[in-house]
């Protein structure tokens, strides 16, 4: 389980593809990310959250947390 800015993500390894797939679990919105390593997955998770928060601010919407 990864956490960043109050968001949590579950990460699983896809052995066949050789990548980690992640999904943010405590939001009603859909946020996925992936990476070839643990470090890359963590960076992509953080990037996805930061991007999501910017998008919400630009739209004037409150970010979802569930």
N, CA, C and O atoms as a Tripos MOL2 file, in Angstrom:
@<TRIPOS>MOLECULE
protein
  264   263    66     0     0
PROTEIN
NO_CHARGES

@<TRIPOS>ATOM
      1 N           0.8530   -1.1830    0.0000 N.3       1 UNK1
      2 CA          0.0000    0.0000    0.0000 C.3       1 UNK1
      3 C           0.8930    1.2390    0.0000 C.2       1 UNK1
      4 O           1.8210    1.3480    0.8020 O.2       1 UNK1
      5 N           0.6070    2.1590   -0.8980 N.am      2 UNK2
      6 CA          1.3240    3.4320   -0.9630 C.3       2 UNK2
      7 C           0.3970    4.5340   -0.4520 C.2       2 UNK2
      8 O          -0.8220    4.4400   -0.5960 O.2       2 UNK2
      9 N           0.9710    5.5690    0.1400 N.am      3 UNK3
     10 CA          0.1910    6.7300    0.5530 C.3       3 UNK3
     11 C           0.9050    8.0020    0.1280 C.2       3 UNK3
     12 O           2.1340    8.0680    0.1050 O.2       3 UNK3
     13 N           0.1000    9.0180   -0.2110 N.am      4 UNK4
     14 CA          0.6390   10.3280   -0.6090 C.3       4 UNK4
     15 C          -0.4900   11.3400   -0.5130 C.2       4 UNK4
     16 O          -1.5610   11.1380   -1.0870 O.2       4 UNK4
     17 N          -0.2550   12.4240    0.2070 N.am      5 UNK5
     18 CA         -1.2260   13.5130    0.3660 C.3       5 UNK5
     19 C          -2.6080   13.0130    0.7820 C.2       5 UNK5
     20 O          -3.6250   13.5560    0.3510 O.2       5 UNK5
     21 N          -2.6410   11.9860    1.6150 N.am      6 UNK6
     22 CA         -3.9080   11.4590    2.1110 C.3       6 UNK6
     23 C          -4.5660   10.4440    1.1960 C.2       6 UNK6
     24 O          -5.6220    9.9110    1.5360 O.2       6 UNK6
     25 N          -3.9740   10.1630    0.0480 N.am      7 UNK7
     26 CA         -4.5160    9.1660   -0.8720 C.3       7 UNK7
     27 C          -3.7520    7.8630   -0.7170 C.2       7 UNK7
     28 O          -2.5470    7.8620   -0.4650 O.2       7 UNK7
     29 N          -4.4630    6.7530   -0.8700 N.am      8 UNK8
     30 CA         -3.8670    5.4220   -0.7540 C.3       8 UNK8
     31 C          -4.0020    4.6910   -2.0840 C.2       8 UNK8
     32 O          -4.9830    4.8540   -2.8090 O.2       8 UNK8
     33 N          -2.9970    3.8870   -2.3810 N.am      9 UNK9
     34 CA         -3.0380    3.1110   -3.6170 C.3       9 UNK9
     35 C          -2.6270    1.6760   -3.3520 C.2       9 UNK9
     36 O          -1.7520    1.3960   -2.5330 O.2       9 UNK9
     37 N          -3.2760    0.7870   -4.0600 N.am     10 UNK10
     38 CA         -2.9310   -0.6300   -4.0290 C.3      10 UNK10
     39 C          -2.1490   -0.9210   -5.3050 C.2      10 UNK10
     40 O          -2.5530   -0.5170   -6.3960 O.2      10 UNK10
     41 N          -1.0320   -1.6210   -5.1630 N.am     11 UNK11
     42 CA         -0.1600   -1.9160   -6.3030 C.3      11 UNK11
     43 C          -0.0020   -3.4250   -6.4350 C.2      11 UNK11
     44 O           0.1870   -4.1300   -5.4440 O.2      11 UNK11
     45 N          -0.0810   -3.9110   -7.6710 N.am     12 UNK12
     46 CA          0.1030   -5.3310   -7.9490 C.3      12 UNK12
     47 C           1.1000   -5.4950   -9.0820 C.2      12 UNK12
     48 O           1.1940   -4.6470   -9.9690 O.2      12 UNK12
     49 N           1.8350   -6.5820   -9.0450 N.am     13 UNK13
     50 CA          2.8000   -6.8920  -10.0880 C.3      13 UNK13
     51 C           2.1370   -7.7440  -11.1580 C.2      13 UNK13
     52 O           1.5260   -8.7700  -10.8580 O.2      13 UNK13
     53 N           2.2610   -7.3120  -12.4050 N.am     14 UNK14
     54 CA          1.8310   -8.1070  -13.5480 C.3      14 UNK14
     55 C           3.0720   -8.8570  -14.0350 C.2      14 UNK14
     56 O           3.8910   -8.3050  -14.7710 O.2      14 UNK14
     57 N           3.2020  -10.1050  -13.6220 N.am     15 UNK15
     58 CA          4.3970  -10.8900  -13.9450 C.3      15 UNK15
     59 C           4.5960  -11.0200  -15.4490 C.2      15 UNK15
     60 O           5.7240  -10.9310  -15.9340 O.2      15 UNK15
     61 N           3.5210  -11.2270  -16.1870 N.am     16 UNK16
     62 CA          3.6250  -11.4240  -17.6310 C.3      16 UNK16
     63 C           4.1310  -10.1710  -18.3430 C.2      16 UNK16
     64 O           4.9700  -10.2600  -19.2400 O.2      16 UNK16
     65 N           3.6250   -9.0080  -17.9450 N.am     17 UNK17
     66 CA          4.0300   -7.7540  -18.5850 C.3      17 UNK17
     67 C           5.2910   -7.1630  -17.9520 C.2      17 UNK17
     68 O           5.9470   -6.3140  -18.5560 O.2      17 UNK17
     69 N           5.6310   -7.6050  -16.7490 N.am     18 UNK18
     70 CA          6.8130   -7.0890  -16.0640 C.3      18 UNK18
     71 C           6.6610   -5.6650  -15.5720 C.2      18 UNK18
     72 O           7.6340   -4.9120  -15.5230 O.2      18 UNK18
     73 N           5.4290   -5.2870  -15.2020 N.am     19 UNK19
     74 CA          5.1830   -3.9350  -14.6840 C.3      19 UNK19
     75 C           4.2960   -4.0140  -13.4430 C.2      19 UNK19
     76 O           3.5920   -4.9980  -13.2120 O.2      19 UNK19
     77 N           4.3570   -2.9580  -12.6670 N.am     20 UNK20
     78 CA          3.4860   -2.7930  -11.5180 C.3      20 UNK20
     79 C           2.3040   -1.9310  -11.9400 C.2      20 UNK20
     80 O           2.4860   -0.8840  -12.5600 O.2      20 UNK20
     81 N           1.0900   -2.3700  -11.6040 N.am     21 UNK21
     82 CA         -0.1280   -1.6040  -11.8590 C.3      21 UNK21
     83 C          -0.6680   -1.1240  -10.5250 C.2      21 UNK21
     84 O          -0.7360   -1.8950   -9.5680 O.2      21 UNK21
     85 N          -1.0540    0.1440  -10.4510 N.am     22 UNK22
     86 CA         -1.6050    0.6750   -9.2200 C.3      22 UNK22
     87 C          -2.9410    1.3520   -9.4360 C.2      22 UNK22
     88 O          -3.2570    1.8190  -10.5300 O.2      22 UNK22
     89 N          -3.7230    1.3920   -8.3570 N.am     23 UNK23
     90 CA         -5.0460    2.0290   -8.3700 C.3      23 UNK23
     91 C          -5.2420    2.7460   -7.0520 C.2      23 UNK23
     92 O          -5.0210    2.1710   -5.9860 O.2      23 UNK23
     93 N          -5.6560    4.0040   -7.1230 N.am     24 UNK24
     94 CA         -5.9640    4.7670   -5.9160 C.3      24 UNK24
     95 C          -7.2800    4.2330   -5.3650 C.2      24 UNK24
     96 O          -8.2660    4.1210   -6.0940 O.2      24 UNK24
     97 N          -7.2900    3.9030   -4.0740 N.am     25 UNK25
     98 CA         -8.4310    3.1870   -3.5030 C.3      25 UNK25
     99 C          -9.3950    4.0550   -2.7030 C.2      25 UNK25
    100 O         -10.5280    3.6360   -2.4660 O.2      25 UNK25
    101 N          -8.9910    5.2360   -2.2850 N.am     26 UNK26
    102 CA         -9.8870    6.0220   -1.4250 C.3      26 UNK26
    103 C         -10.3900    7.2880   -2.1150 C.2      26 UNK26
    104 O         -10.3400    8.3840   -1.5550 O.2      26 UNK26
    105 N         -10.8740    7.1120   -3.3430 N.am     27 UNK27
    106 CA        -11.5220    8.1910   -4.0710 C.3      27 UNK27
    107 C         -12.6210    7.6030   -4.9380 C.2      27 UNK27
    108 O         -12.5380    6.4490   -5.3590 O.2      27 UNK27
    109 N         -13.6460    8.3940   -5.2030 N.am     28 UNK28
    110 CA        -14.7080    7.9410   -6.1030 C.3      28 UNK28
    111 C         -14.2610    8.0670   -7.5550 C.2      28 UNK28
    112 O         -14.8190    7.4140   -8.4370 O.2      28 UNK28
    113 N         -13.2520    8.9100   -7.8070 N.am     29 UNK29
    114 CA        -12.7180    9.0590   -9.1500 C.3      29 UNK29
    115 C         -11.7660    7.8980   -9.4480 C.2      29 UNK29
    116 O         -11.2560    7.2570   -8.5300 O.2      29 UNK29
    117 N         -11.5350    7.6390  -10.7110 N.am     30 UNK30
    118 CA        -10.6770    6.5350  -11.1260 C.3      30 UNK30
    119 C          -9.2840    7.0740  -11.4240 C.2      30 UNK30
    120 O          -9.1040    7.9070  -12.3120 O.2      30 UNK30
    121 N          -8.2990    6.5860  -10.6680 N.am     31 UNK31
    122 CA         -6.9160    6.9970  -10.8660 C.3      31 UNK31
    123 C          -6.0600    5.7360  -10.9060 C.2      31 UNK31
    124 O          -5.9290    5.0250   -9.9090 O.2      31 UNK31
    125 N          -5.4760    5.4700  -12.0810 N.am     32 UNK32
    126 CA         -4.5820    4.3330  -12.2800 C.3      32 UNK32
    127 C          -3.1880    4.8350  -12.6180 C.2      32 UNK32
    128 O          -3.0270    5.9630  -13.0830 O.2      32 UNK32
    129 N          -2.1870    4.0100  -12.3890 N.am     33 UNK33
    130 CA         -0.8140    4.3280  -12.7590 C.3      33 UNK33
    131 C          -0.0430    3.0330  -12.8840 C.2      33 UNK33
    132 O          -0.5040    1.9860  -12.4310 O.2      33 UNK33
    133 N           1.1390    3.0950  -13.5000 N.am     34 UNK34
    134 CA          1.9780    1.9160  -13.5860 C.3      34 UNK34
    135 C           3.4420    2.3180  -13.6840 C.2      34 UNK34
    136 O           3.7710    3.4620  -13.9980 O.2      34 UNK34
    137 N           4.3040    1.3590  -13.4120 N.am     35 UNK35
    138 CA          5.7340    1.5980  -13.4980 C.3      35 UNK35
    139 C           6.4870    0.2920  -13.6200 C.2      35 UNK35
    140 O           5.9820   -0.7690  -13.2540 O.2      35 UNK35
    141 N           7.6990    0.3790  -14.1380 N.am     36 UNK36
    142 CA          8.5270   -0.8050  -14.3510 C.3      36 UNK36
    143 C           9.2710   -1.2320  -13.0920 C.2      36 UNK36
    144 O           9.8310   -2.3280  -13.0470 O.2      36 UNK36
    145 N           9.2840   -0.3800  -12.0700 N.am     37 UNK37
    146 CA          9.9610   -0.6900  -10.8070 C.3      37 UNK37
    147 C           9.1500   -0.1010   -9.6630 C.2      37 UNK37
    148 O           8.2160    0.6700   -9.8830 O.2      37 UNK37
    149 N           9.5130   -0.4660   -8.4560 N.am     38 UNK38
    150 CA          8.8480    0.1050   -7.2810 C.3      38 UNK38
    151 C           9.0440    1.6190   -7.2650 C.2      38 UNK38
    152 O           8.0980    2.3680   -7.0230 O.2      38 UNK38
    153 N          10.2630    2.0630   -7.5220 N.am     39 UNK39
    154 CA         10.5650    3.4970   -7.5080 C.3      39 UNK39
    155 C           9.7630    4.2350   -8.5750 C.2      39 UNK39
    156 O           9.2100    5.3030   -8.3150 O.2      39 UNK39
    157 N           9.7040    3.6600   -9.7780 N.am     40 UNK40
    158 CA          8.9480    4.2970  -10.8570 C.3      40 UNK40
    159 C           7.4580    4.3230  -10.5440 C.2      40 UNK40
    160 O           6.7860    5.3210  -10.8010 O.2      40 UNK40
    161 N           6.9450    3.2410   -9.9960 N.am     41 UNK41
    162 CA          5.5280    3.1890   -9.6170 C.3      41 UNK41
    163 C           5.1970    4.2440   -8.5770 C.2      41 UNK41
    164 O           4.1610    4.9030   -8.6620 O.2      41 UNK41
    165 N           6.0740    4.4040   -7.5970 N.am     42 UNK42
    166 CA          5.8680    5.4160   -6.5620 C.3      42 UNK42
    167 C           5.8610    6.8180   -7.1800 C.2      42 UNK42
    168 O           5.0160    7.6440   -6.8360 O.2      42 UNK42
    169 N           6.7880    7.0800   -8.0780 N.am     43 UNK43
    170 CA          6.8280    8.3790   -8.7470 C.3      43 UNK43
    171 C           5.5950    8.6280   -9.5870 C.2      43 UNK43
    172 O           5.0700    9.7410   -9.5980 O.2      43 UNK43
    173 N           5.1210    7.6030  -10.2990 N.am     44 UNK44
    174 CA          3.9240    7.7430  -11.1170 C.3      44 UNK44
    175 C           2.6810    7.9380  -10.2550 C.2      44 UNK44
    176 O           1.7810    8.6900  -10.6270 O.2      44 UNK44
    177 N           2.6270    7.2700   -9.1120 N.am     45 UNK45
    178 CA          1.5290    7.4720   -8.1620 C.3      45 UNK45
    179 C           1.5080    8.9260   -7.7040 C.2      45 UNK45
    180 O           0.4580    9.5670   -7.7340 O.2      45 UNK45
    181 N           2.6380    9.4450   -7.2860 N.am     46 UNK46
    182 CA          2.7130   10.8350   -6.8320 C.3      46 UNK46
    183 C           2.3530   11.8070   -7.9510 C.2      46 UNK46
    184 O           1.6200   12.7710   -7.7270 O.2      46 UNK46
    185 N           2.8660   11.5560   -9.1530 N.am     47 UNK47
    186 CA          2.5330   12.3960  -10.2990 C.3      47 UNK47
    187 C           1.0370   12.3730  -10.5710 C.2      47 UNK47
    188 O           0.4360   13.4160  -10.8270 O.2      47 UNK47
    189 N           0.4270   11.1820  -10.5180 N.am     48 UNK48
    190 CA         -1.0030   11.0520  -10.7780 C.3      48 UNK48
    191 C          -1.8400   11.8320   -9.7720 C.2      48 UNK48
    192 O          -2.8230   12.4720  -10.1450 O.2      48 UNK48
    193 N          -1.4590   11.7810   -8.5040 N.am     49 UNK49
    194 CA         -2.1900   12.5280   -7.4720 C.3      49 UNK49
    195 C          -2.0190   14.0230   -7.6870 C.2      49 UNK49
    196 O          -2.9990   14.7660   -7.6570 O.2      49 UNK49
    197 N          -0.7900   14.4740   -7.9040 N.am     50 UNK50
    198 CA         -0.5570   15.9030   -8.1460 C.3      50 UNK50
    199 C          -1.3360   16.3800   -9.3670 C.2      50 UNK50
    200 O          -1.9410   17.4520   -9.3330 O.2      50 UNK50
    201 N          -1.3290   15.5980  -10.4430 N.am     51 UNK51
    202 CA         -2.0590   15.9500  -11.6540 C.3      51 UNK51
    203 C          -3.5630   15.9960  -11.3910 C.2      51 UNK51
    204 O          -4.2510   16.8980  -11.8680 O.2      51 UNK51
    205 N          -4.0670   15.0340  -10.6400 N.am     52 UNK52
    206 CA         -5.4900   14.9980  -10.2830 C.3      52 UNK52
    207 C          -5.8830   16.2400   -9.4820 C.2      52 UNK52
    208 O          -6.9320   16.8320   -9.7370 O.2      52 UNK52
    209 N          -5.0590   16.6370   -8.5260 N.am     53 UNK53
    210 CA         -5.3660   17.8130   -7.7080 C.3      53 UNK53
    211 C          -5.3460   19.0930   -8.5400 C.2      53 UNK53
    212 O          -6.1730   19.9800   -8.3270 O.2      53 UNK53
    213 N          -4.4120   19.1980   -9.4830 N.am     54 UNK54
    214 CA         -4.3670   20.3610  -10.3860 C.3      54 UNK54
    215 C          -5.6190   20.3860  -11.2530 C.2      54 UNK54
    216 O          -6.2380   21.4370  -11.4200 O.2      54 UNK54
    217 N          -5.9960   19.2360  -11.8040 N.am     55 UNK55
    218 CA         -7.1820   19.1620  -12.6480 C.3      55 UNK55
    219 C          -8.4320   19.5830  -11.8730 C.2      55 UNK55
    220 O          -9.2630   20.3260  -12.3950 O.2      55 UNK55
    221 N          -8.5660   19.1170  -10.6450 N.am     56 UNK56
    222 CA         -9.7150   19.5060   -9.8220 C.3      56 UNK56
    223 C          -9.7300   21.0100   -9.5860 C.2      56 UNK56
    224 O         -10.7790   21.6460   -9.6800 O.2      56 UNK56
    225 N          -8.5580   21.5840   -9.2760 N.am     57 UNK57
    226 CA         -8.4730   23.0270   -9.0400 C.3      57 UNK57
    227 C          -8.8400   23.8100  -10.2860 C.2      57 UNK57
    228 O          -9.5500   24.8120  -10.1970 O.2      57 UNK57
    229 N          -8.3740   23.3740  -11.4390 N.am     58 UNK58
    230 CA         -8.6860   24.0600  -12.6990 C.3      58 UNK58
    231 C         -10.1670   24.0150  -13.0030 C.2      58 UNK58
    232 O         -10.7060   24.9560  -13.5840 O.2      58 UNK58
    233 N         -10.8320   22.9430  -12.6230 N.am     59 UNK59
    234 CA        -12.2730   22.7920  -12.8720 C.3      59 UNK59
    235 C         -13.1150   23.4190  -11.7630 C.2      59 UNK59
    236 O         -14.3340   23.5360  -11.8950 O.2      59 UNK59
    237 N         -12.4680   23.8210  -10.6740 N.am     60 UNK60
    238 CA        -13.2000   24.3700   -9.5490 C.3      60 UNK60
    239 C         -13.9570   23.3120   -8.7760 C.2      60 UNK60
    240 O         -14.9720   23.6040   -8.1430 O.2      60 UNK60
    241 N         -13.4640   22.0720   -8.8250 N.am     61 UNK61
    242 CA        -14.1150   20.9480   -8.1410 C.3      61 UNK61
    243 C         -13.3260   20.5560   -6.9060 C.2      61 UNK61
    244 O         -12.1090   20.7230   -6.8430 O.2      61 UNK61
    245 N         -14.0430   20.0330   -5.9320 N.am     62 UNK62
    246 CA        -13.3990   19.5110   -4.7260 C.3      62 UNK62
    247 C         -12.8800   18.1050   -5.0180 C.2      62 UNK62
    248 O         -13.6350   17.2680   -5.5140 O.2      62 UNK62
    249 N         -11.6100   17.8250   -4.7250 N.am     63 UNK63
    250 CA        -11.0850   16.4770   -4.9350 C.3      63 UNK63
    251 C         -11.8600   15.4580   -4.1070 C.2      63 UNK63
    252 O         -12.2380   15.7280   -2.9670 O.2      63 UNK63
    253 N         -12.0900   14.2990   -4.6850 N.am     64 UNK64
    254 CA        -12.8540   13.2440   -4.0260 C.3      64 UNK64
    255 C         -11.9620   12.4090   -3.1100 C.2      64 UNK64
    256 O         -10.8470   12.0330   -3.4710 O.2      64 UNK64
    257 N         -12.4750   12.1340   -1.9360 N.am     65 UNK65
    258 CA        -11.8590   11.1660   -1.0320 C.3      65 UNK65
    259 C         -12.9840   10.3400   -0.4490 C.2      65 UNK65
    260 O         -13.9610   10.8790    0.0730 O.2      65 UNK65
    261 N         -12.8440    9.0410   -0.5400 N.am     66 UNK66
    262 CA        -13.9240    8.1940   -0.0760 C.3      66 UNK66
    263 C         -13.4870    7.2150    0.9550 C.2      66 UNK66
    264 O         -14.2990    6.4280    1.4420 O.2      66 UNK66
@<TRIPOS>BOND
     1     1     2 1
     2     2     3 1
     3     3     4 2
     4     3     5 am
     5     5     6 1
     6     6     7 1
     7     7     8 2
     8     7     9 am
     9     9    10 1
    10    10    11 1
    11    11    12 2
    12    11    13 am
    13    13    14 1
    14    14    15 1
    15    15    16 2
    16    15    17 am
    17    17    18 1
    18    18    19 1
    19    19    20 2
    20    19    21 am
    21    21    22 1
    22    22    23 1
    23    23    24 2
    24    23    25 am
    25    25    26 1
    26    26    27 1
    27    27    28 2
    28    27    29 am
    29    29    30 1
    30    30    31 1
    31    31    32 2
    32    31    33 am
    33    33    34 1
    34    34    35 1
    35    35    36 2
    36    35    37 am
    37    37    38 1
    38    38    39 1
    39    39    40 2
    40    39    41 am
    41    41    42 1
    42    42    43 1
    43    43    44 2
    44    43    45 am
    45    45    46 1
    46    46    47 1
    47    47    48 2
    48    47    49 am
    49    49    50 1
    50    50    51 1
    51    51    52 2
    52    51    53 am
    53    53    54 1
    54    54    55 1
    55    55    56 2
    56    55    57 am
    57    57    58 1
    58    58    59 1
    59    59    60 2
    60    59    61 am
    61    61    62 1
    62    62    63 1
    63    63    64 2
    64    63    65 am
    65    65    66 1
    66    66    67 1
    67    67    68 2
    68    67    69 am
    69    69    70 1
    70    70    71 1
    71    71    72 2
    72    71    73 am
    73    73    74 1
    74    74    75 1
    75    75    76 2
    76    75    77 am
    77    77    78 1
    78    78    79 1
    79    79    80 2
    80    79    81 am
    81    81    82 1
    82    82    83 1
    83    83    84 2
    84    83    85 am
    85    85    86 1
    86    86    87 1
    87    87    88 2
    88    87    89 am
    89    89    90 1
    90    90    91 1
    91    91    92 2
    92    91    93 am
    93    93    94 1
    94    94    95 1
    95    95    96 2
    96    95    97 am
    97    97    98 1
    98    98    99 1
    99    99   100 2
   100    99   101 am
   101   101   102 1
   102   102   103 1
   103   103   104 2
   104   103   105 am
   105   105   106 1
   106   106   107 1
   107   107   108 2
   108   107   109 am
   109   109   110 1
   110   110   111 1
   111   111   112 2
   112   111   113 am
   113   113   114 1
   114   114   115 1
   115   115   116 2
   116   115   117 am
   117   117   118 1
   118   118   119 1
   119   119   120 2
   120   119   121 am
   121   121   122 1
   122   122   123 1
   123   123   124 2
   124   123   125 am
   125   125   126 1
   126   126   127 1
   127   127   128 2
   128   127   129 am
   129   129   130 1
   130   130   131 1
   131   131   132 2
   132   131   133 am
   133   133   134 1
   134   134   135 1
   135   135   136 2
   136   135   137 am
   137   137   138 1
   138   138   139 1
   139   139   140 2
   140   139   141 am
   141   141   142 1
   142   142   143 1
   143   143   144 2
   144   143   145 am
   145   145   146 1
   146   146   147 1
   147   147   148 2
   148   147   149 am
   149   149   150 1
   150   150   151 1
   151   151   152 2
   152   151   153 am
   153   153   154 1
   154   154   155 1
   155   155   156 2
   156   155   157 am
   157   157   158 1
   158   158   159 1
   159   159   160 2
   160   159   161 am
   161   161   162 1
   162   162   163 1
   163   163   164 2
   164   163   165 am
   165   165   166 1
   166   166   167 1
   167   167   168 2
   168   167   169 am
   169   169   170 1
   170   170   171 1
   171   171   172 2
   172   171   173 am
   173   173   174 1
   174   174   175 1
   175   175   176 2
   176   175   177 am
   177   177   178 1
   178   178   179 1
   179   179   180 2
   180   179   181 am
   181   181   182 1
   182   182   183 1
   183   183   184 2
   184   183   185 am
   185   185   186 1
   186   186   187 1
   187   187   188 2
   188   187   189 am
   189   189   190 1
   190   190   191 1
   191   191   192 2
   192   191   193 am
   193   193   194 1
   194   194   195 1
   195   195   196 2
   196   195   197 am
   197   197   198 1
   198   198   199 1
   199   199   200 2
   200   199   201 am
   201   201   202 1
   202   202   203 1
   203   203   204 2
   204   203   205 am
   205   205   206 1
   206   206   207 1
   207   207   208 2
   208   207   209 am
   209   209   210 1
   210   210   211 1
   211   211   212 2
   212   211   213 am
   213   213   214 1
   214   214   215 1
   215   215   216 2
   216   215   217 am
   217   217   218 1
   218   218   219 1
   219   219   220 2
   220   219   221 am
   221   221   222 1
   222   222   223 1
   223   223   224 2
   224   223   225 am
   225   225   226 1
   226   226   227 1
   227   227   228 2
   228   227   229 am
   229   229   230 1
   230   230   231 1
   231   231   232 2
   232   231   233 am
   233   233   234 1
   234   234   235 1
   235   235   236 2
   236   235   237 am
   237   237   238 1
   238   238   239 1
   239   239   240 2
   240   239   241 am
   241   241   242 1
   242   242   243 1
   243   243   244 2
   244   243   245 am
   245   245   246 1
   246   246   247 1
   247   247   248 2
   248   247   249 am
   249   249   250 1
   250   250   251 1
   251   251   252 2
   252   251   253 am
   253   253   254 1
   254   254   255 1
   255   255   256 2
   256   255   257 am
   257   257   258 1
   258   258   259 1
   259   259   260 2
   260   259   261 am
   261   261   262 1
   262   262   263 1
   263   263   264 2
@<TRIPOS>SUBSTRUCTURE
     1 UNK1         2 RESIDUE 1 A UNK
     2 UNK2         6 RESIDUE 1 A UNK
     3 UNK3        10 RESIDUE 1 A UNK
     4 UNK4        14 RESIDUE 1 A UNK
     5 UNK5        18 RESIDUE 1 A UNK
     6 UNK6        22 RESIDUE 1 A UNK
     7 UNK7        26 RESIDUE 1 A UNK
     8 UNK8        30 RESIDUE 1 A UNK
     9 UNK9        34 RESIDUE 1 A UNK
    10 UNK10       38 RESIDUE 1 A UNK
    11 UNK11       42 RESIDUE 1 A UNK
    12 UNK12       46 RESIDUE 1 A UNK
    13 UNK13       50 RESIDUE 1 A UNK
    14 UNK14       54 RESIDUE 1 A UNK
    15 UNK15       58 RESIDUE 1 A UNK
    16 UNK16       62 RESIDUE 1 A UNK
    17 UNK17       66 RESIDUE 1 A UNK
    18 UNK18       70 RESIDUE 1 A UNK
    19 UNK19       74 RESIDUE 1 A UNK
    20 UNK20       78 RESIDUE 1 A UNK
    21 UNK21       82 RESIDUE 1 A UNK
    22 UNK22       86 RESIDUE 1 A UNK
    23 UNK23       90 RESIDUE 1 A UNK
    24 UNK24       94 RESIDUE 1 A UNK
    25 UNK25       98 RESIDUE 1 A UNK
    26 UNK26      102 RESIDUE 1 A UNK
    27 UNK27      106 RESIDUE 1 A UNK
    28 UNK28      110 RESIDUE 1 A UNK
    29 UNK29      114 RESIDUE 1 A UNK
    30 UNK30      118 RESIDUE 1 A UNK
    31 UNK31      122 RESIDUE 1 A UNK
    32 UNK32      126 RESIDUE 1 A UNK
    33 UNK33      130 RESIDUE 1 A UNK
    34 UNK34      134 RESIDUE 1 A UNK
    35 UNK35      138 RESIDUE 1 A UNK
    36 UNK36      142 RESIDUE 1 A UNK
    37 UNK37      146 RESIDUE 1 A UNK
    38 UNK38      150 RESIDUE 1 A UNK
    39 UNK39      154 RESIDUE 1 A UNK
    40 UNK40      158 RESIDUE 1 A UNK
    41 UNK41      162 RESIDUE 1 A UNK
    42 UNK42      166 RESIDUE 1 A UNK
    43 UNK43      170 RESIDUE 1 A UNK
    44 UNK44      174 RESIDUE 1 A UNK
    45 UNK45      178 RESIDUE 1 A UNK
    46 UNK46      182 RESIDUE 1 A UNK
    47 UNK47      186 RESIDUE 1 A UNK
    48 UNK48      190 RESIDUE 1 A UNK
    49 UNK49      194 RESIDUE 1 A UNK
    50 UNK50      198 RESIDUE 1 A UNK
    51 UNK51      202 RESIDUE 1 A UNK
    52 UNK52      206 RESIDUE 1 A UNK
    53 UNK53      210 RESIDUE 1 A UNK
    54 UNK54      214 RESIDUE 1 A UNK
    55 UNK55      218 RESIDUE 1 A UNK
    56 UNK56      222 RESIDUE 1 A UNK
    57 UNK57      226 RESIDUE 1 A UNK
    58 UNK58      230 RESIDUE 1 A UNK
    59 UNK59      234 RESIDUE 1 A UNK
    60 UNK60      238 RESIDUE 1 A UNK
    61 UNK61      242 RESIDUE 1 A UNK
    62 UNK62      246 RESIDUE 1 A UNK
    63 UNK63      250 RESIDUE 1 A UNK
    64 UNK64      254 RESIDUE 1 A UNK
    65 UNK65      258 RESIDUE 1 A UNK
    66 UNK66      262 RESIDUE 1 A UNK
